Amino acid sequence: FIPMLCMLPEAEVPIVQMSLVAGQDPKTHWDMGVALRPLREQGVLIVGSGLSFHNFKYFFARDGRSQEEGRKHSQAFAAWLTDTVTNPDLSPKEREERLLKWQSAPSASECHPRGGAEHFMPFFAVAGTAHGAPGVEVGKEYGEMMGLVVNQYEFLN
């Protein structure tokens, strides 16, 4: 599990890695998070590793037009995702409903082409542990990869 290896290279902390469920259904992964909530309440750190943007067409674009298209799509989706995750005016149910309907968000299909959302599914498991409570955006200083916006969130409740 590469993120933990980078964070804790001495490997002094026990880690249990979970796999994604086939089919890329956000509700299934959200429900995994809900099931993990009791562990979180006992102080177990739940970490999800993935990307809020994962489209190779734009990652490896060489022409300026495609690079700019990718940048705009990543910005639009990132703005929607950040608002949905962090907006304190959303009820837990509203937040959950919006997140689970992520495919209707601005530029969602350009950020995660059909069948290519496996890098986004860990987000739903982690968000599910928060029972719809808002999260905070973290790591903004690392918020771009190859010129495209990628987001990181923390759920503290």
DSSP file (Angstrom, degrees, kcal/mol; ACC not computed):
  #  RESIDUE AA STRUCTURE BP1 BP2  ACC     N-H-->O    O-->H-N    N-H-->O    O-->H-N    TCO  KAPPA ALPHA  PHI   PSI    X-CA   Y-CA   Z-CA
    1    1 A F    >>        0   0    0      0, 0.0     4,-1.9     0, 0.0     3,-0.6   0.000 360.0 360.0 360.0  96.5    0.0    0.0    0.0
    2    2 A I  H 3>  +     0   0    0      1,-0.2     4,-2.4     2,-0.2     5,-0.2   0.833 360.0  55.4 -56.1 -46.2    2.1    2.8   -1.4
    3    3 A P  H 3> S+     0   0    0      0, 0.0     4,-2.1     0, 0.0    -1,-0.2   0.911 112.0  44.9 -56.7 -40.4    0.7    5.8    0.5
    4    4 A M  H <> S+     0   0    0     -3,-0.6     4,-3.4     2,-0.2    -2,-0.2   0.873 109.8  54.9 -71.6 -35.1    1.3    4.1    3.8
    5    5 A L  H  < S+     0   0    0     -4,-1.9    -1,-0.2     1,-0.2    -3,-0.2   0.896 111.1  46.0 -62.0 -39.4    4.8    3.1    2.8
    6    6 A C  H  < S+     0   0    0     -4,-2.4    -2,-0.2    -5,-0.2    -1,-0.2   0.891 118.6  41.6 -68.9 -39.7    5.6    6.7    2.0
    7    7 A M  H  < S+     0   0    0     -4,-2.1    -2,-0.2     1,-0.2    -3,-0.2   0.886 131.8  21.4 -74.5 -39.7    4.1    7.9    5.2
    8    8 A L    ><  +     0   0    0     -4,-3.4     3,-2.2    -5,-0.2    -1,-0.2  -0.617  65.8 168.9-132.2  70.9    5.5    5.2    7.5
    9    9 A P  T 3  S+     0   0    0      0, 0.0    -1,-0.1     0, 0.0    -4,-0.1   0.705  75.7  64.4 -63.0 -19.1    8.5    3.6    5.8
   10   10 A E  T 3  S-     0   0    0      1,-0.0    -5,-0.1    -5,-0.0    -2,-0.0   0.591  97.6-139.4 -79.1  -8.9    9.5    1.8    9.0
   11   11 A A    <   +     0   0    0     -3,-2.2     4,-0.1    -7,-0.2    -6,-0.1   0.889  53.0 143.5  53.2  46.8    6.3   -0.2    8.8
   12   12 A E        +     0   0    0     -4,-0.1    -1,-0.1     2,-0.1    -4,-0.0   0.448  50.1  75.4 -93.0  -2.0    5.7    0.0   12.5
   13   13 A V  S    S-     0   0    0     -5,-0.2     2,-0.1     0, 0.0    -5,-0.1  -0.935  85.9-119.0-114.2 128.9    1.9    0.3   12.2
   14   14 A P        -     0   0    0      0, 0.0     2,-0.4     0, 0.0    -2,-0.1  -0.424  33.6-165.7 -65.2 139.8   -0.3   -2.7   11.3
   15   15 A I        -     0   0    0     -2,-0.1     2,-0.5    -4,-0.1     0, 0.0  -0.988  15.0-163.5-131.1 136.4   -2.2   -2.1    8.0
   16   16 A V        -     0   0    0     -2,-0.4     2,-0.4     2,-0.0     0, 0.0  -0.986  15.3-154.0-117.6 122.4   -5.1   -4.0    6.6
   17   17 A Q        -     0   0    0     -2,-0.5     2,-0.3     0, 0.0    -2,-0.0  -0.801   6.2-158.7 -99.3 137.0   -5.7   -3.4    2.9
   18   18 A M        -     0   0    0     -2,-0.4     2,-0.2     0, 0.0    -2,-0.0  -0.829  10.9-132.1-111.0 152.1   -9.2   -3.8    1.3
   19   19 A S        -     0   0    0     -2,-0.3     2,-0.1     1,-0.1     0, 0.0  -0.626  24.8-105.5 -96.4 159.7  -10.0   -4.4   -2.3
   20   20 A L        -     0   0    0     -2,-0.2     2,-0.4     1,-0.1    -1,-0.1  -0.427  34.2-113.0 -75.2 157.9  -12.6   -2.6   -4.4
   21   21 A V    >   -     0   0    0      4,-0.1     3,-1.2    -2,-0.1     4,-0.2  -0.800  37.0-107.5 -91.6 134.9  -15.8   -4.3   -5.3
   22   22 A A  T 3  S+     0   0    0     -2,-0.4     3,-0.3     1,-0.2    -1,-0.1  -0.249  99.3  46.2 -58.5 147.2  -16.2   -5.1   -9.0
   23   23 A G  T 3  S-     0   0    0      1,-0.2    -1,-0.2    92,-0.1    92,-0.1   0.190  98.7-114.4 105.6 -16.4  -18.7   -2.9  -10.8
   24   24 A Q    <   +     0   0    0     -3,-1.2    -1,-0.2     1,-0.2    -2,-0.1   0.861  52.5 166.9  56.0  41.4  -17.7    0.5   -9.5
   25   25 A D     >  -     0   0    0     -3,-0.3     4,-1.6    -4,-0.2     3,-0.2  -0.788  28.2-155.2 -87.7 116.9  -20.9    1.1   -7.7
   26   26 A P  H  > S+     0   0    0      0, 0.0     4,-2.6     0, 0.0     5,-0.2   0.856  91.7  56.9 -62.5 -34.0  -20.5    4.1   -5.4
   27   27 A K  H  > S+     0   0    0      2,-0.2     4,-2.7     1,-0.2     5,-0.2   0.899 104.5  52.0 -65.0 -40.3  -23.3    3.0   -3.1
   28   28 A T  H  > S+     0   0    0     -3,-0.2     4,-1.4     1,-0.2    -1,-0.2   0.917 113.5  43.9 -61.1 -43.0  -21.6   -0.4   -2.5
   29   29 A H  H  X S+     0   0    0     -4,-1.6     4,-1.7     2,-0.2    -2,-0.2   0.865 111.6  53.5 -72.2 -35.6  -18.4    1.4   -1.5
   30   30 A W  H  X S+     0   0    0     -4,-2.6     4,-2.2     1,-0.2    -2,-0.2   0.931 107.8  51.3 -59.9 -45.8  -20.2    3.9    0.6
   31   31 A D  H  X S+     0   0    0     -4,-2.7     4,-2.2     1,-0.2    -1,-0.2   0.833 103.9  57.8 -63.9 -32.3  -21.8    1.1    2.5
   32   32 A M  H  X S+     0   0    0     -4,-1.4     4,-1.4     2,-0.2    -1,-0.2   0.924 107.3  48.8 -60.1 -42.9  -18.4   -0.4    3.0
   33   33 A G  H  X S+     0   0    0     -4,-1.7     4,-0.9     2,-0.2    -2,-0.2   0.905 107.9  52.8 -63.4 -42.1  -17.5    2.8    4.8
   34   34 A V  H >< S+     0   0    0     -4,-2.2     3,-0.8     1,-0.2    -1,-0.2   0.909 108.9  50.8 -58.9 -41.6  -20.6    2.7    6.9
   35   35 A A  H 3< S+     0   0    0     -4,-2.2    -1,-0.2     1,-0.2     4,-0.2   0.800 109.5  51.2 -66.6 -27.9  -19.6   -0.8    8.0
   36   36 A L  H >X S+     0   0    0     -4,-1.4     4,-1.8    -3,-0.2     3,-1.1   0.604  83.1  94.8 -83.1 -12.4  -16.1    0.5    8.9
   37   37 A R  H <X S+     0   0    0     -4,-0.9     4,-2.4    -3,-0.8     5,-0.2   0.856  77.5  57.2 -51.2 -44.0  -17.5    3.3   11.0
   38   38 A P  H 3> S+     0   0    0      0, 0.0     4,-0.8     0, 0.0    -1,-0.3   0.871 106.4  50.9 -59.2 -34.5  -17.3    1.4   14.3
   39   39 A L  H X4>S+     0   0    0     -3,-1.1     5,-2.3    -4,-0.2     3,-0.7   0.920 109.0  50.7 -65.6 -42.3  -13.5    0.9   13.7
   40   40 A R  H ><5S+     0   0    0     -4,-1.8     3,-1.9     1,-0.3    -1,-0.2   0.899 105.8  55.5 -60.7 -40.5  -13.1    4.6   13.1
   41   41 A E  H 3<5S+     0   0    0     -4,-2.4    -1,-0.3     1,-0.3    -2,-0.2   0.718 103.7  56.3 -66.4 -19.7  -14.9    5.3   16.3
   42   42 A Q  T <<5S-     0   0    0     -4,-0.8    -1,-0.3    -3,-0.7    -2,-0.2   0.352 129.9 -95.9 -90.6   4.4  -12.4    3.1   18.1
   43   43 A G  T < 5S+     0   0    0     -3,-1.9     2,-0.4     1,-0.3    -3,-0.2   0.546  74.5 147.2  96.2   7.4   -9.5    5.2   16.7
   44   44 A V      < -     0   0    0     -5,-2.3     2,-0.4    -6,-0.1    -1,-0.3  -0.647  48.2-127.2 -78.2 130.0   -8.6    3.2   13.6
   45   45 A L        -     0   0    0     -2,-0.4     2,-0.6     2,-0.0    -1,-0.1  -0.659  19.0-157.0 -79.2 126.3   -7.4    5.4   10.8
   46   46 A I        -     0   0    0     -2,-0.4     2,-0.4    80,-0.1    83,-0.0  -0.932  14.6-176.2-106.4 118.6   -9.3    4.8    7.6
   47   47 A V        -     0   0    0     -2,-0.6     2,-0.4     2,-0.0   -43,-0.0  -0.948  10.8-163.6-119.7 134.3   -7.3    5.9    4.5
   48   48 A G        -     0   0    0     -2,-0.4     2,-0.5    75,-0.0    75,-0.0  -0.964   5.6-161.3-115.7 135.0   -8.5    5.8    0.9
   49   49 A S        +     0   0    0     -2,-0.4     2,-0.3     2,-0.0    74,-0.1  -0.964  41.1  88.7-118.8 125.6   -6.0    6.1   -1.9
   50   50 A G        -     0   0    0     -2,-0.5     2,-0.4    72,-0.1    70,-0.2  -0.924  65.1 -82.1-180.0-157.2   -7.1    7.0   -5.4
   51   51 A L        -     0   0    0     68,-2.5    72,-0.1    -2,-0.3     3,-0.1  -0.995   5.6-149.0-139.0 142.3   -7.7   10.0   -7.6
   52   52 A S  S    S+     0   0    0     -2,-0.4     2,-0.4    99,-0.3    68,-0.1   0.547  98.9  39.8 -81.9  -7.9  -10.5   12.5   -8.1
   53   53 A F        +     0   0    0     66,-0.1    -1,-0.2    98,-0.1    59,-0.2  -0.987  63.0 159.4-139.5 129.0   -9.4   12.7  -11.8
   54   54 A H        +     0   0    0     57,-2.8     2,-0.4    -2,-0.4    65,-0.1  -0.560  19.1 131.3-153.8  83.7   -8.3    9.7  -13.8
   55   55 A N    >>  -     0   0    0     57,-0.1     4,-2.3    -2,-0.1     3,-1.0  -0.909  35.6-161.8-137.3 107.6   -8.4   10.1  -17.6
   56   56 A F  H 3> S+     0   0    0     -2,-0.4     4,-2.3     1,-0.3    -1,-0.1   0.792  88.0  69.1 -61.0 -29.5   -5.3    9.0  -19.5
   57   57 A K  H 34 S+     0   0    0      1,-0.2    -1,-0.3     2,-0.2    13,-0.1   0.912 112.4  30.8 -55.1 -42.0   -6.4   11.0  -22.6
   58   58 A Y  H X4 S+     0   0    0     -3,-1.0     3,-1.0    52,-0.2    -2,-0.2   0.813 113.0  61.8 -88.9 -32.3   -5.8   14.2  -20.6
   59   59 A F  H 3< S+     0   0    0     -4,-2.3    -2,-0.2     1,-0.2    -3,-0.2   0.910 117.8  30.2 -57.1 -40.8   -2.9   13.0  -18.4
   60   60 A F  T 3< S+     0   0    0     -4,-2.3    -1,-0.2    -5,-0.2    -2,-0.2   0.151  85.6 138.9-109.5  19.1   -0.8   12.3  -21.5
   61   61 A A    <   -     0   0    0     -3,-1.0    -3,-0.1     1,-0.1    -4,-0.0  -0.394  27.7-175.5 -63.7 138.4   -2.2   15.0  -23.9
   62   62 A R        +     0   0    0     -2,-0.1     2,-0.3     5,-0.0    -1,-0.1   0.644  57.7  79.9-109.3 -22.1    0.6   16.7  -25.8
   63   63 A D  S  > S-     0   0    0      1,-0.1     4,-2.2     4,-0.0     5,-0.2  -0.668  80.4-126.8 -91.2 146.6   -1.3   19.3  -27.7
   64   64 A G  H  > S+     0   0    0     -2,-0.3     4,-2.4     1,-0.2     5,-0.2   0.827 105.9  56.6 -58.6 -37.0   -2.3   22.5  -25.9
   65   65 A R  H  > S+     0   0    0      2,-0.2     4,-2.3     1,-0.2    -1,-0.2   0.942 110.4  43.3 -63.4 -47.8   -6.0   22.3  -26.8
   66   66 A S  H  > S+     0   0    0      2,-0.2     4,-2.6     1,-0.2    -2,-0.2   0.888 112.9  53.0 -66.1 -38.7   -6.4   18.8  -25.2
   67   67 A Q  H  X S+     0   0    0     -4,-2.2     4,-2.3     1,-0.2    -1,-0.2   0.916 110.9  46.8 -61.5 -42.5   -4.3   19.9  -22.2
   68   68 A E  H  X S+     0   0    0     -4,-2.4     4,-2.5     2,-0.2    -2,-0.2   0.888 110.5  52.4 -68.0 -38.7   -6.6   22.9  -21.7
   69   69 A E  H  X S+     0   0    0     -4,-2.3     4,-2.6     2,-0.2     5,-0.2   0.942 111.1  47.5 -59.7 -47.3   -9.7   20.8  -22.1
   70   70 A G  H  X S+     0   0    0     -4,-2.6     4,-2.7     1,-0.2     5,-0.2   0.907 110.7  51.5 -60.6 -42.6   -8.5   18.4  -19.4
   71   71 A R  H  X S+     0   0    0     -4,-2.3     4,-2.3     2,-0.2    78,-0.3   0.928 111.3  47.5 -60.6 -45.4   -7.6   21.2  -17.1
   72   72 A K  H  X S+     0   0    0     -4,-2.5     4,-2.5     2,-0.2    -2,-0.2   0.909 112.9  48.2 -64.7 -42.0  -11.1   22.7  -17.5
   73   73 A H  H  X S+     0   0    0     -4,-2.6     4,-2.5     1,-0.2     5,-0.3   0.930 112.2  48.7 -63.8 -43.8  -12.8   19.4  -16.9
   74   74 A S  H  X S+     0   0    0     -4,-2.7     4,-2.3     1,-0.2    -2,-0.2   0.888 112.4  49.1 -64.6 -37.5  -10.7   18.7  -13.8
   75   75 A Q  H  X S+     0   0    0     -4,-2.3     4,-2.4    -5,-0.2    -1,-0.2   0.912 111.2  49.1 -66.9 -42.6  -11.4   22.2  -12.4
   76   76 A A  H  X S+     0   0    0     -4,-2.5     4,-2.0     2,-0.2    -2,-0.2   0.933 115.6  42.5 -64.0 -45.8  -15.2   21.8  -13.0
   77   77 A F  H  X S+     0   0    0     -4,-2.5     4,-3.0     1,-0.2     5,-0.2   0.912 113.6  52.6 -67.8 -41.1  -15.4   18.4  -11.3
   78   78 A A  H  X S+     0   0    0     -4,-2.3     4,-2.8    -5,-0.3     5,-0.2   0.898 108.3  50.7 -61.5 -40.4  -13.0   19.5   -8.5
   79   79 A A  H  X S+     0   0    0     -4,-2.4     4,-2.2     2,-0.2    -1,-0.2   0.928 113.2  45.5 -63.9 -44.2  -15.2   22.5   -7.8
   80   80 A W  H  X S+     0   0    0     -4,-2.0     4,-2.6     2,-0.2    -2,-0.2   0.937 114.9  47.5 -62.7 -46.3  -18.3   20.4   -7.6
   81   81 A L  H  X S+     0   0    0     -4,-3.0     4,-2.7     1,-0.2     5,-0.2   0.922 112.5  48.1 -64.2 -44.8  -16.7   17.7   -5.5
   82   82 A T  H  X S+     0   0    0     -4,-2.8     4,-2.6    -5,-0.2     5,-0.3   0.916 113.0  48.2 -63.8 -42.3  -15.2   20.2   -3.0
   83   83 A D  H  X S+     0   0    0     -4,-2.2     4,-2.0    -5,-0.2    -2,-0.2   0.930 113.8  47.4 -62.3 -43.8  -18.5   22.0   -2.7
   84   84 A T  H  < S+     0   0    0     -4,-2.6    -2,-0.2    -5,-0.2    -1,-0.2   0.907 117.5  41.6 -65.4 -41.8  -20.3   18.8   -2.1
   85   85 A V  H  < S+     0   0    0     -4,-2.7    50,-2.3    -5,-0.2    -2,-0.2   0.898 126.1  30.4 -72.1 -41.1  -17.8   17.5    0.4
   86   86 A T  H  < S+     0   0    0     -4,-2.6    -2,-0.2    48,-0.2    -3,-0.2   0.604  81.2 117.0-101.6 -12.7  -17.3   20.7    2.4
   87   87 A N    ><  -     0   0    0     -4,-2.0     3,-1.2    -5,-0.3     8,-0.1  -0.414  45.4-163.4 -65.5 113.0  -20.5   22.6    2.2
   88   88 A P  T 3  S+     0   0    0      0, 0.0    -1,-0.2     0, 0.0    -2,-0.0   0.651  83.6  68.2 -72.5 -13.1  -21.8   22.9    5.8
   89   89 A D  T 3  S+     0   0    0      2,-0.1     2,-0.3    -3,-0.0    -2,-0.1   0.611  80.8  91.9 -81.8 -11.2  -25.3   23.8    4.5
   90   90 A L  S <  S-     0   0    0     -3,-1.2     0, 0.0    -6,-0.1     0, 0.0  -0.661  77.0-130.0 -82.4 136.6  -25.9   20.3    3.1
   91   91 A S     >  -     0   0    0     -2,-0.3     4,-2.7     1,-0.1     5,-0.2  -0.414  29.5-105.4 -73.6 161.2  -27.6   17.8    5.3
   92   92 A P  H  > S+     0   0    0      0, 0.0     4,-2.4     0, 0.0     5,-0.2   0.894 123.7  49.5 -54.3 -39.7  -25.9   14.4    5.7
   93   93 A K  H  > S+     0   0    0      2,-0.2     4,-2.8     1,-0.2     5,-0.2   0.919 110.4  49.2 -66.7 -43.5  -28.6   12.9    3.4
   94   94 A E  H  > S+     0   0    0      2,-0.2     4,-2.5     1,-0.2     5,-0.2   0.914 112.1  49.1 -61.6 -42.5  -28.2   15.7    0.8
   95   95 A R  H  X S+     0   0    0     -4,-2.7     4,-2.8     2,-0.2     5,-0.2   0.942 112.3  47.5 -62.5 -47.6  -24.4   15.2    0.8
   96   96 A E  H  X S+     0   0    0     -4,-2.4     4,-2.7    -5,-0.2     5,-0.2   0.934 112.5  49.3 -59.2 -46.9  -24.7   11.4    0.4
   97   97 A E  H  X S+     0   0    0     -4,-2.8     4,-1.1     1,-0.2    -1,-0.2   0.914 112.7  47.1 -61.2 -43.7  -27.3   11.7   -2.4
   98   98 A R  H  < S+     0   0    0     -4,-2.5     3,-0.4     1,-0.2    -1,-0.2   0.935 114.0  47.2 -64.0 -45.3  -25.1   14.2   -4.3
   99   99 A L  H >< S+     0   0    0     -4,-2.8     3,-1.5     1,-0.2    -2,-0.2   0.914 109.8  52.1 -64.1 -41.8  -22.0   12.1   -3.9
  100  100 A L  H 3< S+     0   0    0     -4,-2.7     3,-0.3     1,-0.3    -1,-0.2   0.722 109.5  50.9 -69.4 -19.1  -23.7    8.9   -4.9
  101  101 A K  T >< S+     0   0    0     -4,-1.1     3,-2.3    -3,-0.4    -1,-0.3  -0.062  72.4 133.0-101.6  31.0  -25.0   10.7   -8.1
  102  102 A W  G X   +     0   0    0     -3,-1.5     3,-2.0     1,-0.3    -1,-0.2   0.748  56.7  72.1 -55.7 -27.4  -21.5   11.9   -8.9
  103  103 A Q  G 3  S+     0   0    0      1,-0.3    -1,-0.3    -3,-0.3     6,-0.3   0.672  94.1  54.6 -67.4 -14.7  -21.8   10.8  -12.5
  104  104 A S  G <  S+     0   0    0     -3,-2.3    -1,-0.3    -6,-0.2    -2,-0.2   0.392  86.4 111.0 -95.3   2.5  -24.2   13.7  -13.1
  105  105 A A  S X  S-     0   0    0     -3,-2.0     3,-1.9    -4,-0.2     4,-0.3  -0.334  87.6 -75.7 -71.6 157.1  -21.7   16.2  -11.8
  106  106 A P  T 3  S-     0   0    0      0, 0.0   -26,-0.2     0, 0.0    -1,-0.2  -0.323 114.5  -5.7 -55.6 129.2  -20.0   18.7  -14.2
  107  107 A S  T 3> S+     0   0    0     -3,-0.1     4,-1.9   -31,-0.1     3,-0.3   0.610  89.2 137.3  62.8  16.0  -17.3   17.0  -16.3
  108  108 A A  H <> S+     0   0    0     -3,-1.9     4,-2.4     1,-0.2     3,-0.1   0.923  71.1  48.0 -58.1 -45.8  -17.7   13.7  -14.4
  109  109 A S  H  4 S+     0   0    0     -4,-0.3    -1,-0.2    -6,-0.3     5,-0.1   0.772 111.7  50.5 -71.2 -23.4  -17.5   11.5  -17.5
  110  110 A E  H  4 S+     0   0    0     -3,-0.3    -1,-0.2     1,-0.1    -2,-0.2   0.787 114.0  44.5 -79.5 -28.5  -14.5   13.4  -18.8
  111  111 A C  H  < S+     0   0    0     -4,-1.9   -57,-2.8     1,-0.3    -2,-0.2   0.816 131.0  21.7 -82.7 -32.3  -12.7   13.0  -15.4
  112  112 A H  S  < S-     0   0    0     -4,-2.4    -1,-0.3    -5,-0.2     5,-0.2  -0.777  85.4-149.8-136.6  88.3  -13.6    9.3  -15.1
  113  113 A P    >   -     0   0    0      0, 0.0     3,-3.1     0, 0.0    -3,-0.1  -0.131  46.4 -66.2 -57.5 157.6  -14.5    7.7  -18.4
  114  114 A R  T 3  S+     0   0    0      1,-0.3    -5,-0.0    -5,-0.1     0, 0.0  -0.159 126.8   9.3 -47.7 127.0  -17.1    4.9  -18.4
  115  115 A G  T 3  S+     0   0    0     -3,-0.2    -1,-0.3   -92,-0.1     3,-0.2   0.471 109.0  94.6  80.1   2.0  -15.6    1.9  -16.6
  116  116 A G    <   +     0   0    0     -3,-3.1     3,-0.5    -4,-0.2    -2,-0.1   0.075  47.0  99.3-114.1  24.9  -12.6    4.0  -15.4
  117  117 A A    >>  +     0   0    0      1,-0.2     3,-2.0    -5,-0.2     4,-1.3   0.287  44.2 107.6 -94.9  11.1  -13.8    5.1  -12.0
  118  118 A E  T 34 S+     0   0    0      1,-0.3    -1,-0.2    -3,-0.2    -2,-0.1   0.795  77.4  56.5 -61.0 -25.5  -11.9    2.5  -10.0
  119  119 A H  T 34 S+     0   0    0     -3,-0.5   -68,-2.5     1,-0.2    -1,-0.3   0.601 108.7  47.5 -80.2  -9.6   -9.5    5.2   -8.8
  120  120 A F  T X> S+     0   0    0     -3,-2.0     3,-1.1   -70,-0.2     4,-0.7   0.643  90.1  81.3-100.4 -20.3  -12.4    7.2   -7.4
  121  121 A M  H >X S+     0   0    0     -4,-1.3     4,-1.3     1,-0.3     3,-0.8   0.830  81.0  63.5 -61.5 -35.7  -14.2    4.4   -5.5
  122  122 A P  H 3> S+     0   0    0      0, 0.0     4,-2.1     0, 0.0    -1,-0.3   0.851  94.7  64.3 -58.2 -29.9  -12.0    4.5   -2.4
  123  123 A F  H <> S+     0   0    0     -3,-1.1     4,-3.0     1,-0.2     5,-0.2   0.907  99.6  51.7 -55.9 -42.8  -13.3    8.0   -1.8
  124  124 A F  H <X S+     0   0    0     -3,-0.8     4,-2.2    -4,-0.7    -1,-0.2   0.870 107.1  52.1 -66.8 -36.6  -16.8    6.6   -1.3
  125  125 A A  H  X S+     0   0    0     -4,-1.3     4,-0.8     2,-0.2    -1,-0.2   0.935 114.2  42.7 -64.4 -44.7  -15.6    4.1    1.3
  126  126 A V  H >< S+     0   0    0     -4,-2.1     3,-1.0     1,-0.2     4,-0.5   0.932 114.6  49.7 -67.7 -44.9  -13.9    6.8    3.3
  127  127 A A  H ><>S+     0   0    0     -4,-3.0     3,-1.5     1,-0.3     5,-0.8   0.860 103.4  62.1 -61.9 -34.3  -16.7    9.3    2.9
  128  128 A G  H ><5S+     0   0    0     -4,-2.2     3,-1.1     1,-0.3    -1,-0.3   0.784  93.3  63.1 -62.3 -27.1  -19.1    6.6    4.0
  129  129 A T  T <<5S+     0   0    0     -3,-1.0    -1,-0.3    -4,-0.8    -2,-0.2   0.727  98.0  57.5 -68.6 -19.3  -17.4    6.4    7.4
  130  130 A A  T X 5S-     0   0    0     -3,-1.5     3,-1.9    -4,-0.5    -1,-0.2   0.483 100.3-134.8 -90.7  -3.5  -18.4   10.0    8.0
  131  131 A H  T < 5S-     0   0    0     -3,-1.1    -3,-0.1    -4,-0.3    -2,-0.1   0.856  72.9 -48.9  51.8  39.6  -22.2    9.3    7.6
  132  132 A G  T 3 <S+     0   0    0     -5,-0.8    -1,-0.3     1,-0.3   -37,-0.2   0.464  98.9 143.3  84.4   0.2  -22.7   12.4    5.4
  133  133 A A    <   -     0   0    0     -3,-1.9    -1,-0.3    -6,-0.2    -3,-0.1  -0.397  59.0 -94.5 -68.7 152.5  -20.8   14.8    7.7
  134  134 A P        -     0   0    0      0, 0.0    22,-0.4     0, 0.0    23,-0.4  -0.307  38.1-152.4 -68.3 153.0  -18.8   17.4    5.8
  135  135 A G        -     0   0    0    -50,-2.3     2,-0.4    20,-0.2    20,-0.2  -0.563  11.6-121.1-109.5 179.8  -15.1   16.9    5.1
  136  136 A V  E     -A  154   0A   0     18,-2.6    18,-2.3    -2,-0.2     2,-0.4  -0.956  21.4-118.5-123.4 145.2  -12.3   19.4    4.7
  137  137 A E  E     +A  153   0A   0     -2,-0.4     2,-0.3    16,-0.2    16,-0.3  -0.687  39.7 179.9 -80.5 133.0  -10.1   19.8    1.6
  138  138 A V        +     0   0    0     14,-2.4    14,-0.5    -2,-0.4     4,-0.0  -0.853  50.7  35.2-128.0 163.9   -6.5   19.2    2.5
  139  139 A G    >   +     0   0    0     -2,-0.3     3,-2.4     1,-0.1    -1,-0.1   0.806  56.8 158.1  67.1  31.4   -3.2   19.1    0.7
  140  140 A K  G >   +     0   0    0      1,-0.3     3,-1.9     2,-0.2    -1,-0.1   0.807  69.2  67.0 -58.6 -27.1   -4.1   22.0   -1.7
  141  141 A E  G 3  S+     0   0    0      1,-0.3    -1,-0.3     2,-0.1     3,-0.1   0.689 106.8  41.1 -66.9 -15.2   -0.4   22.5   -2.2
  142  142 A Y  G <  S+     0   0    0     -3,-2.4    -1,-0.3     1,-0.1    -2,-0.2   0.056  81.7 122.1-112.6  22.4   -0.3   19.1   -3.9
  143  143 A G    <   +     0   0    0     -3,-1.9     7,-2.4     6,-0.1     2,-0.4   0.326  59.1  65.1 -76.9   7.6   -3.6   19.7   -5.8
  144  144 A E  E     -B  149   0B   0      5,-0.3     2,-0.4    -3,-0.1     5,-0.2  -0.980  51.4-176.0-131.2 146.6   -2.3   19.2   -9.3
  145  145 A M  E >  S-B  148   0B   0      3,-2.7     3,-1.6    -2,-0.4    -3,-0.0  -0.954  82.2 -15.4-138.1 118.1   -0.9   16.3  -11.1
  146  146 A M  T 3  S-     0   0    0     -2,-0.4     3,-0.1     1,-0.3    -1,-0.0   0.850 130.1 -53.3  57.1  35.7    0.4   16.8  -14.7
  147  147 A G  T 3  S+     0   0    0      1,-0.3     2,-0.4   -77,-0.0    -1,-0.3   0.485 116.4 113.1  81.9   3.6   -1.5   20.1  -14.8
  148  148 A L  E <  S-B  145   0B   0     -3,-1.6    -3,-2.7   -74,-0.1     2,-0.3  -0.862  71.5-110.1-112.5 144.3   -4.8   18.6  -13.8
  149  149 A V  E     +B  144   0B   0     -2,-0.4     2,-0.4   -78,-0.3    -5,-0.3  -0.541  35.5 177.6 -75.3 130.0   -6.7   19.2  -10.5
  150  150 A V        -     0   0    0     -7,-2.4     2,-0.3    -2,-0.3    -8,-0.1  -0.992  16.2-144.4-128.4 140.7   -6.8   16.3   -8.0
  151  151 A N        -     0   0    0     -2,-0.4     2,-0.4   -14,-0.0   -99,-0.3  -0.725  10.8-164.2-109.9 154.2   -8.4   16.7   -4.6
  152  152 A Q        -     0   0    0    -14,-0.5   -14,-2.4    -2,-0.3     2,-0.3  -0.998  13.4-173.2-133.8 138.9   -7.7   15.3   -1.2
  153  153 A Y  E     -A  137   0A   0     -2,-0.4     2,-0.4   -16,-0.3   -16,-0.2  -0.921  13.8-156.1-133.8 157.2  -10.2   15.3    1.7
  154  154 A E  E     -A  136   0A   0    -18,-2.3   -18,-2.6    -2,-0.3     2,-0.6  -0.997   7.5-153.3-131.2 136.3  -10.3   14.5    5.4
  155  155 A F        +     0   0    0     -2,-0.4   -20,-0.2   -20,-0.2    -2,-0.0  -0.944  18.1 173.8-112.5 113.1  -13.4   13.6    7.3
  156  156 A L              0   0    0     -2,-0.6    -1,-0.1   -22,-0.4   -21,-0.1   0.650 360.0 360.0 -97.5 -17.8  -12.8   14.5   11.0
  157  157 A N              0   0    0    -23,-0.4    -1,-0.2   -27,-0.0   -22,-0.0   0.542 360.0 360.0 -64.4 360.0  -16.2   13.9   12.7
